[in-house]
Amino acid sequence: MASEKTIFEQTPWQQRLDVIVDIMMDMSRHTDPQAMVRSYGERMQQLLSVDRRISLSRRGLEAPFYRVTRSTTWTDDVNPWREKNRLPLFEGGLLAKLIHGNQAMLIEDIELSADEPAYEFLAGHRSLLAIPLYDQGVAMNMVIMLQHEAKGFDPEQIPDIVWRSNLFGRATNNLVLKEELSRAYHDLDREMKIVGQIQRSLLPAELPKIPTLDLASYYQPAQRAGGDYYDFFPMPDGQWGIFIADVSGHGTPAAVLMAVTHCIAHTHPGPPLPPGKLLEYLNGHLSAKYVGMNATFVTGFYGIYDPKSRILTYACAGHNPPRIKRCQDGSLLSLDQAGGLPLGVVDDTSYEEAQLQLQRGDQIIFYTDGITEAQSIDGTFFGTNRLDEELAKCSFQADALMKSVLRSVELFANGRPADDDRTMIVARVI
């Protein structure tokens, strides 16, 4: 071995550099840690010839236990990260002392006892080099190099071998972590897609046909699932409840609370409640059971529209007041005459109601703050002023107005991803 290594060392430095660069480039191309370890072992065998090489691991094991994870004598390609059940487990003996000893070790003439647990791996070899591979300062893994003859290793090479092996070990560990992270992200993303599908199923499958109202709606979570919610409630007397809500936060936690809010709203016993009472009902249940301990809350706006009289009766729980454009006279209104605390903040609170006589041609935008708080590249908010500019166009159809607003938001964001869920109901009184 020493002579072969010496031959490489005596090779002109440029040729040695070319070999090392080629090895490093090859390692950088690998995405599978198993393939990278196999390739690295083959390349190292060309530079540092040994008669046998085995790998050990003590991860998840207490002394004196360890596993053999690789051996140049194996014909099967065993993946130690995915096939742990195929790895032989040993207790005690020379290799246990080495890996749990946490240090590099050179044994120039091995003396094996008859009861050595790893006898099958060590028999026939006289010299051994143990190379610890450290993780958080502990030799969790170890490479054992063996030679048939005694004094088969050049001690002068050992520091470089330990250094090089540990650098490769860290690279392998990083690739393993990357693979595990990618797999975990894939599983999480699949679950989030399912959560998003369930959440979307709670929203109206289609918009109701409400006399004297032309409706359009838009819903887009910032992630796979979100906390925005809107709904319509038919009333026995022909009136319709219009509800829009926004759970604080994003992602799965917000989606779960959104589903809870939906359930509470749809399971109220008895006749339909007026806006203020419905918000009180929701607030009582959310405060008592769901949001009081985790600083989460829900903003909501609930209005009841009477198609015959075109009167909207409403109450608000900390939500963005809908904007109204009266296209007959050009005036701009905000449904902010009945405010109240968000749902889930205080368990005993009441919500005042207000009424507004709507007129033919009135445009109403119910929205969550993901619309007005959409940000440009420099962090500027879209704001209600830009929303009002779109209202000022007095579109003839609700769908046209909705698309105009969304187009304006997208142009303003200029490619910046949504930071919050975006939900909007557009109504035009006809």
N, C-alpha and C positions, 0 to 999 in steps of 0.2 A: 504493500500500500504506500509506504513512504516513498518508494522510488517513483510510483505513478504520480503522486502528488508533486514530487520534486520536478518531474518532467513538465507538469503544467506551470509550476512556478518559474521554471527556466525559460518558458515560452516568452517571446518578445511581448512587452506590455500591451502593445496595440492589439495583438491577436488575443491576448487574455481579455482585454476590454471588450473586444467584439463578441467573444463568447458570453461574457457576463451580460452585456447589453441585449444580446439575442435571448438569453434566458429571461431577463426582466420583461422584455417586450412580450414574450410568450405568456408569462404569468399575468400580465396586465389584461390579456384578452379573455381570460377565463371568467365565467360567471358562475360556474358550478364548482364549489370547493372540493368536491370529491375528485373531479377531473384535474383540478389544479394541483392537488397533492400528488396524484399519480404522475402527472407530467413532471413536477418538480423532482420527485424521487428518481425518475429515469434520468433527468438531466444531471442531478447531483452524483448519480452513480458513475457518470462519465468523468467527473472531476475528482471524485473521492471514492474510489473503489473499496467496498467492504464485502465480506463474505455473507453477512446476514444483517438485516435491519428490522427491528420491531418497534412498534409504538405502544405506549401505555397511557392510561387515563385514570385519574382518581376523582373525576367530577361526580359529585353526589355520593361519594363513598367515604366512609371513615376508615382510618388505619386499623388493620393492615391490609384492607381490601384494595384491589385495583383490577382493571380490565386490560386485556390486550386488544388494541383497536386495529392494528395493521401488522402484517408480517410478510416479508419477501418470500416466504415459503408457501403462502396461501395462493391457491389457483383461482378462488372466487374473489370477485371484486365486492368486498363488503363495505357498505357505507356506514361508518360509525355514528353518524348523526341521525340516520333514519332507521337503522337496523340494529339497535342496541341489544336486542334479544339474541342476536347471532354472535355477540362478542363474548369470549370466554372470561369468566370471573375467577380470580385467584385470591387466596388469602395467605399472607405471610411469605417468607422466603426472601431470597436475595433481591428480587425486583421490587418487592414491597418496601424493603429498607431503602432502596435507591430513590423511588419516586416520592415516598413520604419523607425522605431525608432532605429534599428541597435543594440539593446542591449537585453541581457537576461532579462526576467521579470517573477516574481512570483506574481500571483493574488490569494489571499487566499479565497476571497469571491466575485464572479463575480456579477455585477449588469448590466443586459442587458436592453437596451432601446428597445422599441417596433419596432423601425425602423432599428434595427441592420441588415446590409446586410447579415451577415453570421449566422443569428439566427438559421437556421436549423442545423448548425453544433455545435452550442454552447448550445442550449437549454437543460435544465435538468442537467447541470453541474455547480458546485459551485466554483471549484478551477481550476486554469490554470497555466501551466508552459510553457513559450515561450523560445525556444532554437534557437538562430540565428546560421546559418551555413554560415561562411564567405568565400568570394572569393575576392581576391585583397582588403581585409580590409572592405568589404561591405557585409552586410547580404543579399545576393541575394536569399537565401532560409531560411526557418524556419520550425521547427517542433513544433507543439502545442500539449501538453499533457493535458488531461482533467480528472478530477475526479468528481464523483457525489457529494461527501460531501465537505464541506468547510475545508480548511486547510488539504487537502489530500496529500500534498507533504512535505517531510522532507527537510528543507532548507539546511541541512548539506550535502545532496547528490548532490545539484545542480551544484557546480563547477565540480565535476567528470562527471556528465551527460553531461554538455556543452562540456567539454574537449573530452570525448569519442565520442559524436555525431559529433563533427567537424572533428575528425580523420577519422571517417567512411565517412563523407561527402567528404573529400578530396580523399579518396580511390575510392568512387563512381564517382567523377568528373574525376579522372584519367582514370577510366575504360570507361566512356562515351567518353572522348577524344580519347582514344585508338580505340574504335569502330568507331568513326567518321573518324579518320585518316586512319583506315583500309579500310573503305568504300570509302574514297576519293582516296586512293592509287589504289584500285581496279578499280574505274572509270577512273583514269588517265592512268593506265596501259592498260585498254581496248582502250582508245583513242590513246595511243602511239602505240599499235599494229596496229591500223588502219592507222596511219601515216606511220609506217614502211612498211605496205603493199602497200600503195600508192607510197611511195618512191621506193620500189623495182620494181613496175610496170613501173617506168621511165627508169630503166636500160634495156639493151638489153635482150629480152626474150631468145635469143640464139645467139651464136657467129656467125658472118658472115663467109662465105666461101671465103677467100681471096687467090687467086692464089699465090703460092710461099711463103705462110706463114702458119705455124701451130700455132694455138692460144689456149690459156687457160685463164680463168679469175677466180678471187675470190673476194668476197665482204662480209664483216662482220662488221656491226656497233657495237660500244662499248655498245650502249644502244638499245632500240627498234628501233630507227631511228637515222640516222647520217648525216654527211655532205660530205661524199665521193661520187664521181660520176665518171663514165666512160661511153664512148659511141663510136660508130663507124658511120662514115658518108660515104655512097656510093657516088662516083663522076661519072659524065656522061662518062668520058673517061676511066673508069675502075680503077681509083685510089681510095684509101680509106683513109679517115681521122680517126685518132686514138686520142681520147681525154681522159685525166684523170685529175681530179680536186679534191681539198680538201678545204672545207669551214672551216674557223677557228671556234673553239668551238665544242660543241657536242649537241646531243639531238634534240628536236623539232626545235629550232631556226636555227640550222645548216641545218636540213632537209628541212625547208622551203626555205632557200636561195639556197640550192642545186636544188630544184624544179624550182626556178626562173631562175637559170643558165641554166638548161635544156631547159626551155621554150625559153629563149633568143637565145640559140644556134640553136634551131630548127625552129625559125621563121624569120631567116634572109632572106630578100627579095633578089631576084636576084640570079646570079650564085654563086657557092661555092667560098669562099674566101681562099687565101693562109694563112698559119698558123699565120704569124704576124698580118695580117689584121683581121683575126677572133678574135684573142686575143684583138686587139684594139676595135673591135666592142663590145665584151663582157664587156671590161673594161669601155667603155663609158656609157653603159646602167646601169651597176652595180653602178658605181660611181655617176651617176646623180640621180638615183631613189631608190637605195636599201641599200647600205652599208656605204655611206659617213658619216652618223650621228651617227652610233652605233659602230664604231671601228671594224667592222667585215670586213674580206677580204676573197678572194678566190685565192688559188694558182692553177695554171693549166699548163699542158703541152699538146701541140697539134702538131701532126705530120701528114704529108700526105705521104703515101707509094704508090710507083708506082710498081706494081707487075712485070711489064715487065723489067724495068731497075734495080729493087731492090734498088732504091734510096729513102731514107727517108729525107724529108724536114721538118724542125721543128722549133718551137719557144716555149719559156718557160716564164711563168709569176710567178717567185718565187717558182716554184715547184721543188721537188727532181728530179735531172737529172736521167733519166733511165740509167741502167747499161747494158753494152754489153760485152759478152764474145765471142771472136773469137776463136772458137774451132779448126780451121785449124792451127793457129800458137800459140795459148795459150795467146794472148794478151787480156788485159782488157781495155775497153773504157767507158767513161762517156759522155753522151750527154749534155755537159755543154758549148757548144760553142755559145749559143744564150740565154743569160739570160735577165731578165727584172723584173720589180716590180710586186708584186701580183695584181690581179684584184681588183679594187675598192679602191685602195690607193690614186691614183692621177687620176683625170678625163681626163687629156690630156697627154697621154704617148704613145710611139711607141715601137714595139717589133721587134728586129732584127731576121733574120732567118739564119739557117745554114743547110747544107746538109751533108749526109753521105752515101757513097756507101756501101751497105751491101753485104755480101757474103754468099754463101750457108754454113749452119752450124752455123751461128751467132745466139746467144741466147740473147734476150732482155727482161729485166724486167722493166716494167713501174709500179710504186708503189707509195702509199701515205706513209707519215711518221709514220703511225701506224705500219708499218712493221719494219722499222729500229729503231723506238723508243719503240718497245715492251720491257718491263722491266722484269728483273729477280726479285727474292724475295728481293735481297739487293738493287734494284733500278738501276742496271747497264743496259745500253741500248744494244739492239741486235746489232745495228750498221751496217754500210755498209761492214765492213770486213767480218763479218759472212755471209752476203748476197753474197759476192763475192766467198766465199768458196763453197757455193752451186752452183753458176754459173760454178765454175771450174770443176764440175763433168761432164759437157757436155752431158746432157741427150739427148736421141734420140727423145723424144717427149716433147712438151711444157707442157702437163698435168703432166708428170712425174717430170719435173723440179719444177712446181708449188707445187706439193704435197711434194716434198723434202724440199722446202723452208718453207712451212707451218709446216711441222713436226719439222724442226729445230727450228722455232720460238716457238712452243709449248713446246718442250723439254727445251729450254732456259728459258721460263717463269715459267716452273715448277709449273703450277697451278695458277699462278697469273692472275686475270682477265685482259682483255684488257683495257688499259687506253684510247685508241683512236681507231677510226675506222680503219679497215685494208682492203685495196683494192690493187689488183695486177692484171696486165695483163702480161702474158708471151707469147712471140712470138719467134718462131724458124724459121729462113729463110731456105727454102727448094728449 
